[in-house]
Structure formats: structure tokens, C-alpha cells
Amino acid sequence: MNINQIESFIRIAQYGSFSAAAKILYISQPTISQQIKALEAEVGAELLIRSGKNIVLSDAGKCYFDYAKKVIDNNNLGLSALQEFTHSYKGVLNIASSTVPAQYTLPQVIADMHTSYPGIKYNISQMDSDKVIDTINEGIIEIGVTSSIYNNTNLQFIPFSGDHFVLIAPRNSFFLQFKNKKIPNEILFKQNYVWRHEGSIARKTGLTFLKSIGFNLDTMNIVAEVQTTESIIHAVSCGLGLSVLSKVVVDNYANKDKILVFDYDSQLLDRTFFAIFIKQRILTPISKAFIDFISNNDKKYLHK
């Protein structure tokens, strides 16, 4: 029995799939299958069984799972102590992140961190904020980055960056009359809107802000829902409707001369990005190094 076999067992149980666990562990599917066979042969029991399309824990697996996790946690504690002692951090750091920090904040964080920790490699899985929370809560990935805070005492939230939302409109003769001003509320209420899908923070923030200025959301004409912020900006530039997006996204858009940006002074349009992890989980050395790094540099990554 070895640590790799136990880690593979835990990951398969968490993901419900040999292939997904193999991907996150950066090993082949035949390798992970061989590890489980060897582990089951040593413990003398079938630990995993197939249920439909998923792999689930057998009764023996359920009995063994918590003990196996403690083995990995203790190993992580030992590795962390050794790597701090030798100043040598190596491995792949998996991060589940919502869209904006994945594209605009984490690249700079990683570039800065790489100077101090050249042995760490990074794998960023981009997803919406709700999925980030679920992924961390289920123990699939250790570290998440999102602006969502849920009423969940199981998770630790470490603030380290901030952002602001703006309203965008097509650059046409009608909206140009409001340039360097604010679009009157009565006009905002009559416009078409383009949003990201349900679960997007940009959508939740935009709707919350419009409701705060008197918009009856039941009467809103949503003409399109799209998957990416780039699609929203392009749709707005084509005259399809208005939207609310992150300022850092808009500032980095190559063709922003085709849209108008309206910045409203409202705390509802401000947000903070958090690194999140399970409070009771003993982090791997590289995950702990990441948390320590952003905690010591939290003011550096604020988007102006």
C-alpha cells in the first residue's frame, strides 16, 4: 500500500469516475485502475463499485474512506513541514475559479508567485461561481477563487482582490447623448438586456442593482443569455441590448470603442474576490503556500 493508491481511491470516490480522477492526478486511466486493484488486493475488499455511469463507494469503501483521508491529511502535514524546512515546493496546484479572476487576476498572481515558488505548476479550472463553491465543498479541488460568499460555515473565505461592475450600451446616436452622464432610469427600464447564464455573478449583480433603482424585474426584456463575457460585449456592440459587466473585463476588451461605459456610484456594483477552502481540511503544502502568498499580498491585486 502506498500514498498514491490511497490518493487515487479518494479522488475516484470524490469524482465518481476513474477518468476524471486520473485527469486531476495527472496519471493515465490504466495506471489508476492498477493502483485501485493493488489497494483492494492488499485490504482484501472491494472498495469501489459501478452504479450506472458512476463509481461509488462499496460498504467496505465507506468504512475505509475517512481513515484514508486521515492518512493523506497527515502526509500533507509532514510534507508541508519538510518543504517549509527545505524551502522546496513542488507539484501541481489545482484552482477552481470563476471567470474574471481566472482570466484577469490569477495570471498576475501566478506570475508573481512563480518567482518565489518556481517548482509549482498551476491548473486553473474555469467555471461559474456556484460551481466553484460546490467543487470546493465536495472536496474535489482544494482551492477556489470567486466573489460569492455563501452562508456556509464549512468554508474559509480569504479576501485578496476587488472589482467593480459597469453598465454597457451600444455606441450609437441614441446612447451617445448620455455620454459622460447617466442614462435616466426611465430609459433603462425600457431597454432590452443581454445576460450571462444563471449562476453568473455579473447577472446577479446587474439584476440586484437595477432592482435597487426601481426596475421591476418581472417586466425586463431579456433578449439573449450567453456563456461568455466576450459574447455579451459583442452582442451589446451590435445593438442587441444593455448589460452589466466587470470593469476589468470591459477595460481589456479589444474593441471597446464600439460600446459606451456607464459607471454608477453604488456599493452594489463593488465586489471582492476570495480564495476559499474547507476550514477543517489540511491543505497540501503548495495550497498552503498559495493561501499564505495572497494573504501577504492582498492589496496588490485590486483592479482599479
N, C-alpha and C positions, 0 to 999 in steps of 0.2 A: 504494500500500500504506500502511495506517495501523495504529496500535496497536489500534484497536477490531476490525479484521478479524483480526489475529493472536490477540487475546484470545478472540474468538468461535471461531476454529479450535481453540485449546487446550481450551476448555470443551466443545465438541462431542466432541472426542476423549476427554475425561475422562468425560463423562456418557453417551456413546453415543447422544445424542438432540439434535435441533435444539430441540425444545420445552423440554426440561429446561435446556439451556444458555441459551436465551433468558430463561427464568424467573429463573435465578440472576444474569443480567446486566441484568435489568430492561429488556429490549427485546422487541419483537414478533418472532414467528417469521418473517414476511416480511422483516423488517429483517435478521435474522441470516442468512437464506438469501441475500439480496442481497450481504451482506458476503463470504460464502464464494465466491459466484460471481465477485465482483470480485477476490478474492485469488487464486483459481485461474486467472483470466484473466491476471493480472499475472505469476504464476510460471510459467504455461504448462504446468500439470499438474493432474490430478485428485488432490486431497488426501484426500478422504473418499469412501467408498463404502458403499452399503447392504448389510448382511449379515443377512438375515432381518428382525427387528424393530429391529435396532440399526444404528447408524452406526459404521463402523470406519475406521481409517487405511488408505489405499492404500499401496503401496510408496513412492511419492513422498512421501506424508504422513508415513510413518515416518522417512524421510530428513530431512524438514524439521522434525519436531516438536521435537527437542532444541534446535535453533537458534532456533526460535520462542520457546521457553521462556526462553532466554537474553535475547532481546530484551525480553520482559515483565519479567524479573528486573532487567535494567539500567534499564529505565524506572521500575520501583518504587524502585530506589535513588536515581535522580535526583529523583523526586517527593518521596521521604522527606527528602532533603537540602533541597529547596526549601521544603517545608511546615514543617520544623523552623526554617528560616531566617526564614520569614514568619509562623510561628505560626498557620498556617491549614490545618486538616484538614477535608476534605470527602469524602463518599462513603458507601456502604452497607457496613457491616461484617456479614458473614455468620458466624454462630456455630452449630456443631453441638453440641448439649448433651443430656446425659441428663436424666431427668425432674425430679429435685429441684432441681438448680441452675438449670434453665430456669425453674421456677415460683417458686422462693423465694430464690435467691441473685443471679442475673443481673439481675432487675429493680432491685434496690438498687444493684448495681454500675453499671448503665447510667444510673440517675438521678444518681448521683454523678459519673460520667464526663461526662455531658452538660453539667454546669456548666463543665468545663474545655474540652470539645470540642463546642460546640453545632452544628457543621457535620456531625457524623457521625450517620447514621441506622443502625438496627440491625434485623437479620432473624435471629431465633433459630429454628432447625430442631430440634424436639424428637424424640429417638429413644433407643433403649436404648444402654447403654454400649458393647456390642460394635460396634454400627453406627457410633457416634461414632468409634471407633478406625479402622474401615475407611474411613470418609468422609475422615478426615484423611490416612490413609496413602495413599489413592488420589489425593490432591491435589484433591479435588472442592471442599472448603471449607478455608480456611487455618487457622482457629482452632476448636478443640473444647474442651468442658468436660465432664469426667467424673471419677469416682473410681477408674477402672480403670487400673492400671499393668501393662502387658504387657512381656514380655521382648523389647523391640523397640528396638534401638539407633538406629533411623531417626528416632524421635520424641523431642522435648524435652518434659518434664513440669515445669510451674511450679506449686508448691502455693500456694493462696491462700485456702482456706476449709475448714471442717471440719463434721462432723455426727456424730450418734450414733444407733444403732438401738435400738428398744424392742420388747418383746413386747406384743401387744394381745390382749385377750379380751373376750367379751360381758359386759356389766354385768348379770349375773343372780345369783340367790341362791347358786349353787354357787361362782362365782369371787369373789363379794364376801367370802367367808370368808378369802380370801388378800390382801385389800386392805392396802396398806402393808407387805406381806411379799413373799415369793417363792412362786410356785407350785411345789410339790415336783416333783422330776424325774420320779418315777414316775407322776405325774398328767399332766405334759406329754407323756410318751411315749404316753399312751393317747388323746390328743385328735385331732380332725380338724384339717386345716390348709388355708388358702387362700393361694395364692401368685400373684405376677405371673408372666409368661411366662418361658421360658428366655432367658438373656441379661441379665436384670434383676439389678442389684447387690443389691437388697433380698432377692431369693430366694437368691442365692449366699451372702450374709452370714448370713441366717437358718439355712440348712442347715449352714453351717460351724459356727456357734455351737451348734446343737442336737447336732451330732455331737461337739463338744468336751466336752459334759456327759454323753455316753454314749448318745445316741439312735442306735438302729440305723435308718438312713435307709431301708433296704430294707423296713422294716415300716411306714413312715409312710403314713397315710391322707390323701392329698391329694384333697379333695372338689371343689375348683374351682381353675382357673387363669384369671386375668383380665388385662386390658390396662392398667388404671389403678389407682393407689393409692387413689383415692376409692372405686372399686368394692370393693377389699379391705376398707376400713374399714366400708363399708356392709354387706358380707357378714358381717363379724365381729360388727357390732352386731345383726344379725338372728339370731345364734346359729349360723352355719354352721360356724365353726371359729376357730382361732387363727392369728396371723400375726406376722411381724416386719417393722416399717416404720421409716422415718426419723422421728426425734423431731420434727423441724421440720414434717413433714407432719401428724403427729398433733396437734401443738400448734395448727396452723392449721385443723383440721377443725371445721366449724361445730357439729356435733352430737356432740362428743366426750364429752358426758355419757352417751352410750349405750354407751360402751366403758370398759374398765379398762386402765390402762397399767402395765406392769411393767418397771422399769429395772434391768437386770443390769449389775453392775460387771465388764465384760470388755473387754479391748482388741480382741477380735474384732468387737465391735459399734461400734467407732470407725472413722471413715473420713475421708479428706482429699480435697477436690476439687482437681483440677489443670486448668490451662489447657494445652492441648497443641498442638504444631505440628511440622512436619517440620524437623529440625535444619538441613538444607542448603538449605532454601527461603528465598529472600529475601522477607521479608514486605512486603506493601503498607504504606504509611505509616500507615493507620488501624489495621491489625492490629498493627503495632509499637507504636502509641500505646496500644492496649488492653493488650498484654503489659506495657509499662512502667508503666501505671496500676495494674494489680493487683499487680505486683511491689512497688510502693511503698506499697500499702495492704493487704498480705496479712493482717494481724491484725484488720482491721476487720470482715471478713465471716465470722467464726467464729460458728456457731449455738450458742447457749447451751442 
